[in-house]
Amino acid sequence: MYQNRVIFLLNMSCPVYCRFCFRKHKDSRNEVNPTPADVKKAVAHVEKSPSIKEIVITGGDPFMNRANMTCAIDGLMDIDHVQTLRLATRSIAYYPHLFLSDDAELLGYLKRKNLELQQRGKRMEVATHFIHPDEISPQSLMIISDLVKSGIAVYVQTPFLNNCNDEGPELVRLFSLLRGAGAELHYIYIPCSPIHGNSVYWTPISKGLAVGNYLRAHLSDRVIPRICTATPIGKMDWHTSGWAVEPVAENDNFIWIRSPYTPDYFKRFAPIANELDNIRVNEEGTIDIQYMAQIGDESLFLGARPPRTGGVTTQPESTDTILPMVRRSEKIKPSIVDTGSSAISRVHETRVEIDADAVDEDLYYIRGDDRITDVVIVSGKDAIESLFRIRRIIRALEEIPHVNAVRLRSLKFNYEPESYTPVVIDNLAGLNKLAMVNPLRLEIETQFLVADEFRPAHARLARLLNNKGITIYCNTPLLGRVNDTPEAIHKLAYGCRKAGIEFHHLYVAGLPIQNRWNRENPVALYDVIDIATRVRREGSGREVPRYIIRTALGEVDFGLSSTIIGEDGNLAVKLLCYDLSYFKSMSSDFTWPDDVKEDHDGKPVVPVDGLLKTTNFVLS
């Protein structure tokens, strides 16, 4: 289905047959398992296909067939162009004994193979599914933590199921527990696969998007999965790389979805896809596909995107011009509510920022609100220059049970990776606590602007920290004439992936550097859709960032938990996930700032700078 990755089906059985499983209709369930000889033929195909960068090893459950898994891993690790092996399993939730029996022999095997892969410049990841908090056991959390502390990323994909996890609080609890153990939350699929017997689990698209708003308001930004639909020709992310166009005429059960894929994309490796009778090519040149779903809200039919008009074509700018502004010391963000301390800024229900010079009394505010799960420590220099003070803060946070993550900002990870000495890495490892009970996960937030900034030292440093269970993630501002093209961000996403860094947020607007630079070099909203389309189509799904707008009232997802209103020179963003009661729950005397207006439905509307509208289409 994708040019850069393939699926290996190594085992046809599974320890659990989920009713909503998207493979339950496949004939493979009734087939015999492939043999190691069959696996070697598949490995030979990959060796002859240099465009393939990632292999998804799945089934059934591939962990139940060690002979085939060993054959696949050993064969694939010697292929130069293969970069990542992704091992998919449901057994972490439903059959943890598979990993823990015989003195956790299987976990030991995975760790050894991961080291062999690392020696060849490759990585191993484990993909798993959790649906509801009731599926989590101490054993499953222990398995996740053990893998992550050994440098094996564990990511979770969750189908959205009617009357199971479709209200929001269940997902908040589920994702928070998994996050503390070290997991990454990757996708939430809406709706679940439209195959026979699944109708009891179906929900309309509108309900899934509404729960996305709930998660944005009540869950840490580091735990919110991408809201995704797996169409018959590939995945798309709602309201960035795809959207609902219109109903299918004379068929109430199907809708047209704009996908990020093009006929030329499939001509390169799967021309048969262009012969499907349920697709059409739109005026953009991308493919619309019929998909079996109920929309739930007719306003979500956005129609076709019109051609771009207006805008100014200018020469690109070197990063050398903007780097002095980028590397300027950043203070903590202004607080959205009164925290009673100048060293504590609350920027979300779940997240606060704290100055590295804070004293113990400043932590009283954090202790007093059990909704706070994430603490971002900000230093006027760089996090690794303030480790002595940061260590004191983290030791105090260990005594606050509802805080499960500490995040350190460090531009030096990019611009001075050599400053991460063995002593610094050892100190950071000692502060990371992935555990079943009272975890306190440590993460490093850094920033890359363009792919040319990546060096071998970054991949080496990321690997050393990953092997200590520390995740490094990148937040990048979209800057006019610097990196605001599909090509630039596609290369940046690939660079992050290759270096072992998670591409977390691509900020469309709202960061201080954007407020200064993009006033004179605005980012066209039309380009944001083109960027999202390119990254989804050409890259791995594990490269896709979240497209974010930061405002004085918090962060929102471009096109998903926000809408852009107004005309150029007077644009504003409507925050769909917040209302006055949300902020009053954090501070009873909260009132809207002077420049914020309340829309007729009670949602705040906040001015936004540095953006350019080139069409009247709702997303651009």
C-alpha positions in Angstrom: 0.0 0.0 0.0 2.9 2.3 0.6 6.1 2.8 -1.5 8.4 3.0 1.5 7.2 0.2 3.7 5.8 -3.3 3.4 4.0 -5.7 5.7 5.3 -9.2 6.6 2.6 -11.6 7.7 4.6 -14.1 9.7 1.9 -15.9 11.7 -1.8 -16.5 11.0 -3.0 -17.0 14.6 -3.3 -14.6 17.5 -3.9 -15.1 21.3 -7.1 -13.1 21.0 -9.6 -12.6 18.2 -10.9 -9.0 18.6 -14.3 -8.6 17.1 -13.3 -5.3 15.6 -10.0 -6.7 14.1 -9.5 -5.2 10.6 -8.0 -8.5 9.5 -10.8 -10.8 10.6 -12.3 -10.9 7.1 -9.0 -11.9 5.5 -8.6 -15.5 4.1 -5.2 -15.6 5.8 -6.9 -16.7 9.1 -7.6 -20.0 7.4 -4.2 -20.4 5.8 -1.2 -22.3 7.1 1.7 -20.2 8.4 4.5 -19.3 6.1 7.7 -21.1 6.5 11.2 -19.7 7.0 11.7 -20.4 3.3 8.7 -18.2 2.5 10.2 -15.5 4.7 13.5 -15.6 2.9 11.6 -15.0 -0.4 10.0 -11.9 1.1 13.4 -10.7 2.4 14.7 -11.1 -1.2 11.9 -8.9 -2.5 12.8 -6.2 0.0 16.5 -6.4 -1.0 15.6 -5.7 -4.6 13.3 -2.7 -3.7 15.5 0.2 -2.5 12.6 2.4 -1.8 11.5 0.3 1.1 12.7 1.8 4.4 10.5 0.2 7.0 9.1 -3.3 7.5 6.0 -3.9 9.6 6.2 -7.5 11.0 2.8 -8.6 12.0 0.2 -11.4 11.7 -1.8 -12.7 13.6 0.8 -12.2 16.2 4.3 -12.7 14.9 5.7 -13.2 18.4 4.0 -16.6 18.4 6.2 -17.8 15.6 9.8 -17.4 16.7 11.3 -19.2 13.7 9.8 -16.9 11.2 10.5 -13.8 13.3 14.2 -14.7 13.7 14.4 -15.4 10.0 12.9 -12.0 9.1 14.9 -10.0 11.6 18.2 -11.6 10.7 17.6 -11.3 7.0 16.4 -7.7 7.0 19.1 -6.3 9.3 21.7 -6.9 6.6 19.8 -4.9 3.9 21.4 -1.4 3.8 18.2 0.6 2.8 16.0 -0.9 5.5 16.0 1.5 8.5 13.3 0.3 10.8 11.6 -2.9 11.9 8.2 -2.4 13.5 7.0 -5.5 15.3 3.2 -5.6 15.9 1.6 -7.5 18.7 -1.6 -7.6 20.8 0.1 -10.0 23.3 1.4 -7.2 25.5 -2.2 -6.6 26.6 -3.7 -10.1 26.3 -0.8 -12.5 26.7 2.0 -10.9 28.7 3.1 -14.3 29.8 4.5 -14.7 26.3 7.1 -12.1 27.1 7.7 -12.8 30.8 7.9 -16.6 30.8 11.3 -18.4 31.1 12.8 -15.5 32.9 11.6 -13.0 30.3 13.6 -14.8 27.6 11.7 -13.2 24.7 12.4 -9.7 26.1 16.0 -10.6 26.3 16.0 -11.8 22.7 14.4 -8.5 21.5 17.0 -6.5 23.4 19.9 -8.4 21.8 18.4 -8.0 18.3 17.9 -4.3 18.9 21.6 -3.9 19.8 22.5 -5.8 16.6 20.3 -3.5 14.6 21.7 -0.4 16.2 25.2 -1.5 15.3 24.0 -1.4 11.7 22.4 2.0 12.1 18.9 0.6 12.3 16.2 0.6 14.9 13.5 -1.7 16.3 10.0 -0.6 17.4 7.1 -2.4 18.9 3.5 -1.6 17.9 0.7 -2.6 20.1 -3.0 -2.0 20.7 -4.8 -0.9 23.9 -8.5 0.0 23.8 -9.6 0.6 27.4 -7.9 1.1 30.8 -9.3 -2.3 31.9 -6.9 -4.0 29.5 -3.9 -2.7 31.3 -2.2 -4.9 33.8 1.0 -4.4 35.9 2.6 -7.0 33.7 1.8 -5.1 30.5 3.2 -1.8 31.9 6.3 -3.7 33.1 6.9 -5.0 29.5 6.5 -1.6 28.0 8.9 0.0 30.5 11.5 -2.7 30.0 11.5 -2.4 26.3 11.6 1.4 26.3 14.5 1.5 28.8 16.4 -0.7 26.4 16.0 1.7 23.5 13.0 0.0 21.9 10.2 2.5 21.3 6.7 1.1 22.0 3.8 2.9 20.3 0.1 2.4 20.7 -2.7 2.4 18.2 -6.3 2.5 19.4 -9.5 1.9 17.4 -12.4 4.2 18.4 -15.3 2.0 19.5 -18.9 2.8 20.2 -19.9 2.4 23.9 -16.4 1.3 24.8 -14.0 4.3 24.6 -15.9 6.9 22.7 -16.6 9.5 25.4 -13.1 10.7 26.2 -12.4 10.1 29.9 -11.6 6.4 29.2 -9.0 7.5 26.7 -7.5 10.1 29.1 -7.0 7.4 31.7 -5.8 4.9 29.2 -3.2 7.1 27.5 -2.0 8.6 30.8 -1.2 5.1 32.2 0.6 4.1 29.1 2.5 7.3 28.8 4.0 6.9 32.3 5.3 3.5 31.4 7.1 4.9 28.4 4.7 4.3 25.5 4.1 6.7 22.7 0.5 7.2 21.6 0.4 7.0 17.8 -3.0 6.7 16.2 -6.7 6.7 17.2 -8.6 5.2 14.3 -12.1 6.7 13.6 -14.2 4.9 12.7 -13.2 1.3 13.3 -12.8 -0.8 10.1 -16.1 -1.1 8.1 -16.2 -4.8 7.8 -18.9 -7.4 8.4 -19.9 -7.7 12.1 -18.4 -4.3 13.2 -21.5 -2.1 12.9 -22.1 -2.4 16.7 -18.8 -0.5 17.2 -19.3 2.2 14.5 -19.5 5.8 15.5 -20.0 8.8 13.2 -16.9 10.8 12.2 -18.3 13.8 14.1 -18.1 12.0 17.4 -14.5 11.0 16.9 -13.5 14.6 16.1 -15.4 15.8 19.1 -13.5 13.4 21.3 -10.3 14.8 19.7 -11.3 18.2 21.1 -11.9 16.6 24.5 -8.4 15.1 24.5 -6.8 18.4 23.5 -8.4 20.0 26.5 -7.9 17.3 29.1 -4.8 15.4 28.1 -1.1 16.2 27.9 0.0 17.3 24.4 2.6 14.6 24.5 -0.1 11.9 24.8 -2.6 13.0 22.2 -2.6 10.5 19.2 -3.2 11.5 15.6 -6.8 11.2 14.6 -6.6 9.0 11.5 -8.7 7.0 9.1 -7.3 4.0 7.2 -8.9 4.4 3.7 -8.7 1.5 1.2 -5.7 3.3 -0.5 -3.9 4.5 2.7 -4.1 6.5 5.9 -5.0 10.1 6.1 -5.0 12.6 9.1 -8.3 14.5 9.6 -8.3 18.1 8.4 -4.7 18.2 7.4 -3.9 15.5 4.8 -7.5 14.6 4.3 -11.2 15.5 4.9 -14.7 14.6 4.1 -15.7 16.1 0.7 -19.3 15.1 0.1 -21.7 12.2 0.4 -21.6 9.5 -2.3 -24.6 10.1 -4.5 -27.4 7.5 -4.0 -25.5 5.7 -1.3 -26.1 6.9 2.3 -23.5 4.6 3.7 -20.5 6.0 1.9 -18.8 9.4 1.8 -16.1 10.8 -0.4 -12.8 11.4 1.4 -10.0 13.6 0.0 -6.8 11.6 0.4 -3.2 12.7 0.2 -2.4 10.2 -2.6 -2.0 10.8 -6.3 -2.1 8.5 -9.4 1.6 9.1 -9.9 2.4 7.9 -6.4 0.8 4.5 -7.1 2.2 4.3 -10.6 5.7 3.9 -9.1 4.9 0.6 -7.3 1.2 -0.3 -7.3 -0.4 0.8 -10.6 -3.4 -1.4 -9.9 -4.6 1.1 -7.3 -5.4 3.5 -10.0 -7.8 1.0 -11.6 -10.2 0.9 -8.6 -13.8 1.9 -9.4 -14.3 3.7 -6.1 -11.8 6.5 -6.7 -11.7 9.8 -8.6 -9.0 12.4 -9.2 -9.9 15.9 -8.0 -8.8 19.2 -9.4 -5.8 19.3 -7.0 -4.6 16.1 -8.5 -5.0 14.0 -5.4 -7.4 11.1 -5.2 -10.8 11.1 -3.6 -11.9 7.7 -2.3 -15.3 6.3 -1.3 -15.3 5.2 2.3 -18.0 3.5 4.3 -18.9 5.8 7.2 -21.5 8.1 8.7 -20.5 11.8 8.9 -22.8 12.7 11.8 -22.5 16.4 11.1 -23.1 17.8 7.6 -20.9 20.8 8.3 -17.9 18.4 8.2 -18.4 18.0 4.4 -15.8 20.6 3.4 -16.0 20.1 -0.4 -13.2 20.3 -2.8 -10.3 22.7 -2.3 -10.2 25.4 -4.9 -7.0 26.4 -6.7 -4.7 28.8 -4.9 -4.9 32.5 -5.7 -2.9 35.4 -4.5 0.2 35.2 -2.3 3.6 36.5 -3.0 6.5 34.4 -4.3 9.7 35.3 -2.6 13.3 34.0 -2.5 14.0 31.5 0.3 16.0 32.8 3.3 19.0 31.0 4.8 18.7 29.9 8.4 21.8 31.9 9.1 19.6 35.0 9.1 17.2 33.8 11.7 19.4 31.6 14.0 20.3 34.5 16.3 16.6 35.0 17.0 16.0 31.3 17.3 18.8 30.8 19.9 17.8 33.7 22.0 17.0 32.6 25.6 13.3 31.8 26.1 11.5 32.4 29.3 8.5 30.6 30.6 5.3 31.4 28.7 2.8 33.8 30.3 0.4 31.9 32.5 -3.2 31.6 31.3 -4.4 31.7 34.9 -3.0 33.0 38.2 -0.7 30.5 39.8 0.4 32.6 42.7 4.1 32.3 41.7 6.1 34.1 39.1 8.2 30.9 38.6 5.1 28.8 37.6 3.2 29.3 34.4 0.1 27.2 33.7 -0.4 26.8 30.0 -2.9 23.9 30.0 -5.1 22.0 32.5 -2.4 19.2 32.6 0.8 21.2 32.0 2.8 23.8 33.8 6.1 25.4 33.0 8.5 26.1 35.9 11.7 28.2 36.0 14.8 26.2 36.8 15.5 28.7 39.6 12.2 27.9 41.3 12.2 27.2 45.0 10.3 24.5 46.9 7.5 26.8 47.8 6.8 27.3 44.1 5.8 23.6 43.9 2.8 24.0 46.3 0.7 25.0 43.3 1.6 21.8 41.5 0.9 19.7 44.6 -2.5 21.2 45.0 -4.0 20.2 41.6 -4.0 16.5 40.6 -4.9 17.4 37.0 -1.3 18.5 36.4 0.6 15.6 34.9 3.4 17.3 33.0 6.1 19.8 34.2 8.2 21.6 31.6 11.4 23.0 33.2 12.7 26.1 31.4 16.1 27.5 31.9 17.3 31.0 30.9 20.4 29.2 29.5 19.8 25.6 28.5 18.5 22.7 30.5 21.8 20.8 30.6 23.5 24.0 32.0 21.1 24.0 34.9 21.1 20.3 35.8 22.1 20.9 39.4 19.0 23.0 40.0 16.8 20.8 37.8 17.8 17.7 39.7 16.5 19.4 42.9 13.2 20.2 41.3 12.8 16.7 39.9 13.5 15.0 43.2 10.7 17.1 44.7 8.4 16.3 41.9 8.9 12.6 42.6 6.9 13.0 45.7 3.9 14.3 43.8 2.0 11.2 42.6 -0.1 12.9 39.8 3.0 14.3 38.0 4.2 11.5 35.6 6.4 13.4 33.2 9.2 16.0 33.3 10.3 17.7 30.1 13.6 19.7 29.6 14.0 22.2 26.8 17.4 22.1 25.2 18.5 23.8 21.9 22.0 22.6 22.7 20.9 19.1 21.7 20.8 20.5 18.1 23.4 23.2 18.1 25.9 21.8 20.6 25.4 18.0 20.8 29.0 17.6 22.1 27.9 19.3 25.3 26.0 16.1 26.2 29.0 14.5 27.8 28.9 11.0 29.3 28.5 12.6 32.7 25.5 14.6 31.5 23.9 11.6 29.9 24.4 9.6 33.1 22.8 12.3 35.2 19.8 12.5 32.9 19.4 8.7 33.0 19.4 8.9 36.8 16.4 11.3 36.7 14.3 9.1 34.4 11.8 6.9 36.2 9.8 4.6 34.0 7.7 2.4 36.3 4.4 0.8 37.0 3.8 2.9 40.2 4.4 6.6 40.4 6.4 7.0 37.2 8.2 10.2 36.4 9.2 10.0 32.7 12.0 12.3 31.5 11.9 13.8 28.0 14.1 16.2 26.1 12.4 18.9 23.9 14.6 20.3 21.1 14.2 22.1 17.8 15.4 21.6 14.3 14.4 24.1 11.5 15.6 22.3 8.4 17.0 19.0 7.4 20.5 20.4 6.8 21.0 20.8 10.6 21.1 17.1 11.2 24.6 15.5 11.7 25.7 12.0 12.6 26.3 13.3 16.2 22.6 13.8 16.6 21.7 10.2 15.8 24.4 9.0 18.1 23.3 11.2 20.9 19.6 10.2 20.4 20.5 6.6 20.5 22.5 6.9 23.7 19.5 8.7 25.4 16.9 6.4 23.9 18.9 3.4 25.4 18.4 5.1 28.8 14.6 5.3 28.1 14.7 9.0 27.4 12.7 10.3 24.4 13.8 13.2 22.4 11.2 15.2 20.5 11.3 18.1 18.1 9.0 21.1 18.1 9.6 23.2 14.9 8.2 26.6 14.0 7.0 27.1 10.5 8.9 30.1 9.3 8.1 32.0 6.1 10.8 31.7 3.4 12.8 29.4 5.7 11.0 26.1 5.9 7.4 26.7 4.8 7.5 24.3 1.8 6.3 20.7 1.5 9.9 19.7 0.4 11.5 21.3 3.4 9.2 19.8 6.0 9.2 16.4 4.3 13.0 16.3 4.5 12.9 17.6 8.1 10.4 14.8 9.1 12.6 12.2 7.4 15.7 13.6 9.2 14.0 13.4 12.6 13.0 9.8 11.9 16.4 8.8 10.7 18.1 10.3 13.8 15.7 8.6 16.2 14.0 11.9 17.2 10.2 12.2 17.4 8.8 15.0 15.2 6.1 16.2 17.7 4.8 19.6 16.8 5.0 21.6 13.7 3.9 25.1 14.9 1.8 26.8 12.2 1.7 30.1 14.2 2.0 31.5 17.7 5.5 31.0 18.9 7.4 34.2 19.8 9.9 33.7 16.9 6.9 33.4 14.5 5.2 36.5 15.9 8.4 38.4 15.1 9.5 36.8 11.8 6.2 35.9 10.1 4.7 39.3 10.3 7.0 40.2 7.4 7.2 36.7 6.0 3.7 35.2 6.4 3.0 31.5 6.1 0.2 30.7 3.6 -2.5 28.4 5.1 -2.7 26.7 1.7 0.9 25.6 2.2 0.0 23.9 5.5 -2.3 21.5 3.7 0.3 20.9 1.0 2.9 20.2 3.7 0.7 17.7 5.5 -0.3 16.0 2.3 3.4 15.6 1.2 4.6 14.3 4.6 1.7 11.8 4.9 2.1 10.6 1.3 5.9 10.4 0.9 7.0 9.6 4.5 6.4 7.0 7.2 3.3 7.4 9.3 5.8 7.6 12.2 7.1 10.8 10.7 3.9 12.8 10.8 3.8 15.7 13.3 0.8 17.4 14.8 0.0 20.8 13.2 -0.4 23.2 16.1 -1.3 26.9 16.6 -0.2 28.4 19.9 -2.3 31.1 21.4 -2.4 33.0 24.7 -5.1 30.6 25.8 -3.3 27.4 24.9 -2.5 25.2 22.0 -5.0 23.9 19.4 -4.7 21.6 16.4 -4.8 23.3 13.0 -8.2 22.5 11.3 -9.2 20.0 14.0 -9.7 21.7 17.4 -9.6 25.2 15.8 -10.9 27.2 12.8 -9.3 30.3 11.2 -11.7 33.1 10.7 -11.5 36.6 9.2 -9.6 38.1 6.3 -5.9 38.7 5.8 -4.5 41.4 8.1 -7.3 40.5 10.6 -7.1 36.8 11.1 -8.2 35.1 14.3 -8.3 31.5 15.5 -11.4 30.0 17.2 -10.6 27.5 19.9 -13.1 24.7 19.7 -11.8 22.8 22.7 -12.0 25.5 25.3 -14.7 27.7 26.9 -14.9 30.0 29.9 -15.8 27.3 32.4 -12.6 25.4 31.4 -10.4 28.3 32.5 -12.5 29.1 35.6 -12.0 25.5 36.8 -8.3 26.4 37.1 -8.9 29.9 38.5 -12.3 31.0 39.6 -11.6 34.7 39.0 -10.5 34.1 35.3 -11.8 36.5 32.7 -11.1 36.7 29.0 -8.1 38.8 28.1 -8.9 42.1 26.4 -8.1 40.9 22.9 -10.2 37.7 23.2 -13.8 37.7 22.0 -16.4 35.0 22.8 -18.2 33.6 19.9 -22.0 32.9 19.9 -21.3 29.3 21.0 -19.1 30.3 23.9 -15.8 29.5 22.2 -13.0 32.0 22.5 -11.7 33.8 19.4 -8.0 34.9 19.6 -6.1 37.1 17.1 -3.3 35.3 15.2 -0.3 36.9 13.4 1.8 35.8 10.5 -0.7 33.8 8.5 -2.0 34.4 4.9 -5.3 33.1 3.5 -5.2 32.5 -0.3 -8.6 30.9 -0.7 -12.0 30.9 1.1 -11.7 27.1 1.7 -12.2 26.5 5.4 -8.7 24.9 5.8 -6.8 27.5 3.8 
